[in-house]
Amino acid sequence: MAAGYEQLLEATIQHLEDLKGRGVRHVAVTPETLRALAQPVKLTPPASARTAAAPAPSISAKTPVPVSSPVTPSILHKSISEAATLTVTESKNDKAAAMAALRERALACTRCPHLAASRKHVVFGVGSIEAQLMFVGEAPGADEDELGEPFVGKAGQLLTKIIQATGLSRADVYIANILKCRPDTPGQSAGNRKPNPEEMETCIPYLHEQIDLIRPKVLVALGATAVEGLLGKTVGITKLRGNWQTYRGTPLMPTYHPAYLLRNQAMSQKRIVWEDMLQVMEKLEMPINEKQKNYFLKA
């Protein structure tokens, strides 16, 4: 096999592996590249053959000579790289458009008439649609219903601190709920209630589509209701937390809801949740320093 061909093949394989590592699943190749690849490779005959061959006819200076540009590894690498960059850009644009369309459908949803009548805002979700880490909660509370954003109340503020403790920000992750509307509380001026199974079954297709579009590397289910909605498991969160589960091929870490830590602020419980987050960081291959390892440990 010619050395040039081996270099071309090696460069192509390496570049495609790099693209795969970045999450690219489809590579568009331009017609120019395909035409170049279809060109026959002209091999230089050995010296003995050239000696034995008949002398080539003379060509005047004005005679046009067709020249085919060789497909070198660098040219092919550049062409594939440009096509892949275009594909990644188009993919991001398509994802953003699909998420925007999904959001519009959710905002106009009236599948649960009692929730649509009592809500102030549909709480769709917030964060990066390119996030590697996605948090799933139960349902909006009063603060979330007022502002139209998940996890902005006291529990949300605690979740933000947990996210920041990993070295990330809310803008780096994606946060959503099983239910997009606040469960109604007829006759109550305050407080929240757990979504019922019918409400979760009706609303969760929106969440499934969000997850399918974002394709996070890790999911964190905050509380038993989130686990039940994603996995259909009604086992107590105490038994499930800290143990990896799988949602349609995506690693899922169940842990306590931040509201639980607001009710039970024992250092031991904070450490339990943080140990779950350390597992998440390890799964995402995030750096973990000594300070982070020792959060909420007794002095």
C-alpha positions as CSV (number, residue, x, y, z in Angstrom):
1,M,0.0,0.0,0.0
2,A,1.4,3.4,-1.0
3,A,2.7,5.6,1.8
4,G,0.5,8.5,0.7
5,Y,-2.6,6.4,0.9
6,E,-1.7,5.1,4.3
7,Q,-1.3,8.7,5.5
8,L,-4.6,9.7,4.0
9,L,-6.4,6.8,5.6
10,E,-4.8,7.4,9.0
11,A,-5.7,11.1,8.9
12,T,-9.3,10.4,7.9
13,I,-9.8,7.8,10.7
14,Q,-8.2,10.0,13.3
15,H,-10.4,13.0,12.4
16,L,-13.6,10.9,12.4
17,E,-12.7,9.5,15.8
18,D,-12.2,13.1,17.0
19,L,-15.7,14.0,15.7
20,K,-17.2,10.9,17.3
21,G,-15.7,12.0,20.7
22,R,-17.4,15.4,20.3
23,G,-20.8,13.7,19.8
24,V,-21.0,14.2,16.0
25,R,-23.0,11.3,14.5
26,H,-23.3,12.4,10.9
27,V,-20.7,14.1,8.6
28,A,-21.8,15.9,5.5
29,V,-19.3,15.5,2.6
30,T,-19.3,18.1,-0.2
31,P,-19.8,17.0,-3.8
32,E,-16.3,18.4,-4.5
33,T,-14.8,16.0,-2.0
34,L,-16.6,13.1,-3.5
35,R,-15.4,14.0,-7.0
36,A,-11.9,14.3,-5.7
37,L,-12.1,10.9,-4.0
38,A,-13.4,9.3,-7.2
39,Q,-10.3,10.4,-9.1
40,P,-8.1,7.4,-10.0
41,V,-4.8,7.3,-8.3
42,K,-2.0,7.6,-10.8
43,L,0.9,5.5,-9.8
44,T,4.5,6.2,-11.0
45,P,5.8,3.2,-12.8
46,P,9.2,1.8,-11.7
47,A,12.4,3.0,-13.4
48,S,12.7,-0.2,-15.5
49,A,9.3,0.3,-17.0
50,R,10.0,3.9,-17.8
51,T,13.2,2.9,-19.6
52,A,11.5,0.2,-21.7
53,A,8.5,2.4,-22.6
54,A,8.4,4.2,-25.9
55,P,9.4,7.8,-25.7
56,A,6.5,10.2,-25.1
57,P,5.5,12.5,-27.9
58,S,6.8,16.0,-27.7
59,I,4.4,18.6,-26.5
60,S,4.7,22.2,-27.5
61,A,4.6,25.0,-24.9
62,K,1.2,26.0,-26.1
63,T,-0.4,22.5,-25.8
64,P,-2.7,22.4,-22.7
65,V,-1.9,19.6,-20.3
66,P,-4.7,18.4,-18.0
67,V,-3.6,18.3,-14.4
68,S,-5.5,16.5,-11.6
69,S,-4.8,17.8,-8.1
70,P,-3.8,15.0,-5.9
71,V,-6.0,14.2,-2.9
72,T,-3.5,14.7,-0.1
73,P,-4.3,13.9,3.6
74,S,-4.2,17.6,4.5
75,I,-6.7,18.5,1.7
76,L,-9.1,15.7,2.7
77,H,-8.7,16.5,6.4
78,K,-9.6,20.2,5.7
79,S,-12.6,19.2,3.6
80,I,-14.0,16.8,6.1
81,S,-13.3,19.3,9.0
82,E,-15.1,22.1,7.2
83,A,-18.1,19.8,6.4
84,A,-18.1,18.5,10.0
85,T,-18.1,22.1,11.4
86,L,-21.0,22.9,9.2
87,T,-22.8,19.7,10.3
88,V,-22.2,20.6,14.0
89,T,-23.5,24.1,13.5
90,E,-26.6,22.8,11.6
91,S,-27.2,20.2,14.3
92,K,-27.1,22.9,17.1
93,N,-29.4,25.1,15.1
94,D,-31.8,22.2,14.5
95,K,-31.7,21.3,18.2
96,A,-32.4,24.9,19.3
97,A,-35.3,25.1,16.8
98,A,-36.7,21.8,18.0
99,M,-36.5,22.9,21.6
100,A,-38.1,26.2,20.9
101,A,-41.0,24.4,19.1
102,L,-41.4,22.0,22.1
103,R,-41.4,25.0,24.4
104,E,-44.2,26.6,22.5
105,R,-46.3,23.5,22.6
106,A,-45.8,23.2,26.4
107,L,-46.6,26.8,27.0
108,A,-49.9,26.4,25.2
109,C,-50.8,23.0,26.8
110,T,-54.2,22.5,28.3
111,R,-54.2,18.7,28.7
112,C,-54.8,19.1,32.4
113,P,-57.6,21.7,32.5
114,H,-57.5,22.1,36.3
115,L,-53.8,22.9,36.2
116,A,-54.1,25.2,33.2
117,A,-56.8,27.1,35.0
118,S,-54.8,27.6,38.2
119,R,-51.3,28.2,36.9
120,K,-49.7,31.6,36.3
121,H,-46.9,30.3,34.1
122,V,-45.9,27.0,32.5
123,V,-42.4,26.2,33.9
124,F,-40.7,24.6,30.9
125,G,-37.0,24.3,31.9
126,V,-33.9,26.4,32.0
127,G,-30.2,26.0,31.1
128,S,-28.0,24.9,28.3
129,I,-29.4,22.6,25.6
130,E,-25.8,21.3,25.1
131,A,-25.6,20.4,28.8
132,Q,-23.8,17.2,29.8
133,L,-25.6,17.2,33.2
134,M,-29.4,17.5,33.6
135,F,-31.4,17.8,36.9
136,V,-35.0,16.6,37.0
137,G,-37.3,17.7,39.9
138,E,-40.9,17.1,40.8
139,A,-43.0,20.1,39.9
140,P,-43.0,23.9,40.2
141,G,-43.8,25.5,43.5
142,A,-45.3,28.9,44.2
143,D,-42.1,30.8,43.4
144,E,-41.5,28.9,40.2
145,D,-45.1,29.4,39.1
146,E,-44.7,33.1,39.7
147,L,-41.5,33.5,37.7
148,G,-41.9,30.7,35.1
149,E,-38.5,29.2,35.9
150,P,-37.7,25.9,37.8
151,F,-35.9,25.9,41.1
152,V,-35.9,29.5,42.0
153,G,-37.3,29.3,45.5
154,K,-35.4,28.3,48.6
155,A,-34.9,24.7,47.4
156,G,-33.8,26.1,44.0
157,Q,-31.3,28.4,45.7
158,L,-29.8,25.4,47.5
159,L,-29.6,23.4,44.3
160,T,-27.8,26.4,42.7
161,K,-25.2,26.2,45.5
162,I,-24.8,22.4,45.0
163,I,-24.2,23.0,41.3
164,Q,-21.7,25.7,42.0
165,A,-19.9,23.5,44.5
166,T,-19.1,21.1,41.6
167,G,-17.5,23.9,39.6
168,L,-20.4,24.4,37.3
169,S,-23.1,27.1,37.0
170,R,-26.8,26.9,36.3
171,A,-26.0,28.1,32.8
172,D,-23.9,25.0,32.3
173,V,-26.6,22.4,33.2
174,Y,-30.2,21.9,32.3
175,I,-33.0,21.9,34.9
176,A,-36.5,20.7,34.4
177,N,-39.4,19.0,36.2
178,I,-41.7,16.0,35.8
179,L,-44.7,18.4,35.8
180,K,-44.6,21.7,33.9
181,C,-47.4,23.3,35.9
182,R,-47.7,23.8,39.6
183,P,-50.1,21.2,41.1
184,D,-53.2,23.1,42.1
185,T,-54.1,23.4,45.8
186,P,-57.8,24.2,46.0
187,G,-58.8,25.9,49.3
188,Q,-55.1,26.4,50.3
189,S,-53.5,29.8,50.4
190,A,-50.0,28.2,50.6
191,G,-48.1,24.9,50.3
192,N,-47.6,22.4,47.6
193,R,-48.8,18.9,46.8
194,K,-47.2,16.0,45.0
195,P,-48.3,15.4,41.4
196,N,-50.7,12.5,41.0
197,P,-50.0,9.6,38.6
198,E,-52.4,10.8,35.9
199,E,-50.9,14.3,35.9
200,M,-47.4,12.9,35.6
201,E,-48.4,10.5,32.8
202,T,-50.0,13.4,30.9
203,C,-47.1,15.8,31.2
204,I,-44.0,13.7,31.1
205,P,-43.8,13.3,27.3
206,Y,-42.5,16.9,27.3
207,L,-39.7,16.0,29.6
208,H,-38.9,12.9,27.6
209,E,-38.5,15.1,24.5
210,Q,-36.3,17.5,26.4
211,I,-34.0,14.7,27.4
212,D,-33.9,13.3,23.9
213,L,-33.0,16.7,22.5
214,I,-30.4,17.6,25.1
215,R,-28.9,14.1,25.3
216,P,-27.1,14.7,28.6
217,K,-24.3,12.3,29.7
218,V,-25.8,12.1,33.2
219,L,-29.2,12.7,34.7
220,V,-29.8,13.5,38.4
221,A,-33.3,12.7,39.7
222,L,-34.1,15.0,42.7
223,G,-36.4,13.1,45.0
224,A,-38.7,10.1,44.8
225,T,-41.3,11.7,42.5
226,A,-38.6,12.4,39.8
227,V,-37.4,8.8,40.1
228,E,-41.0,7.5,39.8
229,G,-41.7,9.7,36.8
230,L,-38.5,8.7,34.9
231,L,-38.2,5.0,35.9
232,G,-41.6,4.1,37.1
233,K,-40.1,2.9,40.4
234,T,-42.0,3.7,43.6
235,V,-39.2,2.3,45.8
236,G,-38.3,4.8,48.6
237,I,-35.6,7.3,47.7
238,T,-33.6,6.3,50.7
239,K,-33.1,2.8,49.1
240,L,-32.3,4.2,45.6
241,R,-30.2,7.3,46.3
242,G,-26.5,6.9,45.6
243,N,-27.1,3.9,43.3
244,W,-26.7,4.4,39.6
245,Q,-29.9,3.7,37.5
246,T,-30.4,4.0,33.8
247,Y,-32.9,6.0,31.8
248,R,-33.0,4.8,28.2
249,G,-29.2,4.3,28.2
250,T,-28.3,7.4,30.1
251,P,-26.8,7.0,33.6
252,L,-29.2,8.4,36.2
253,M,-28.3,9.2,39.8
254,P,-31.2,9.4,42.3
255,T,-30.6,11.7,45.3
256,Y,-32.6,13.6,47.8
257,H,-34.6,16.7,46.8
258,P,-33.0,20.0,48.0
259,A,-36.2,20.6,49.9
260,Y,-35.4,17.6,52.1
261,L,-32.1,19.2,53.1
262,L,-34.0,22.4,54.1
263,R,-36.1,20.3,56.4
264,N,-33.2,18.2,57.7
265,Q,-30.0,20.2,57.8
266,A,-27.9,17.6,59.6
267,M,-24.3,17.6,58.3
268,S,-24.6,13.9,57.7
269,Q,-27.5,14.3,55.3
270,K,-25.7,17.1,53.4
271,R,-22.7,14.8,53.1
272,I,-24.9,12.0,51.7
273,V,-26.2,14.3,48.9
274,W,-22.7,15.5,48.2
275,E,-21.4,12.0,47.9
276,D,-24.0,11.4,45.3
277,M,-22.8,14.5,43.5
278,L,-19.1,13.3,43.7
279,Q,-20.2,10.2,41.9
280,V,-21.8,12.4,39.2
281,M,-18.6,14.4,38.9
282,E,-16.6,11.2,38.5
283,K,-19.0,9.9,35.9
284,L,-18.6,13.1,33.9
285,E,-14.8,12.9,34.4
286,M,-14.8,16.3,36.1
287,P,-11.7,17.2,38.3
288,I,-12.3,16.8,42.0
289,N,-10.0,18.6,44.4
290,E,-9.3,17.8,48.1
291,K,-11.6,20.6,49.3
292,Q,-14.5,19.2,47.3
293,K,-13.8,15.7,48.5
294,N,-14.0,16.9,52.1
295,Y,-17.2,19.0,52.0
296,F,-19.5,18.3,54.9
297,L,-17.2,15.9,56.6
298,K,-16.9,16.2,60.4
299,A,-13.8,18.1,61.5
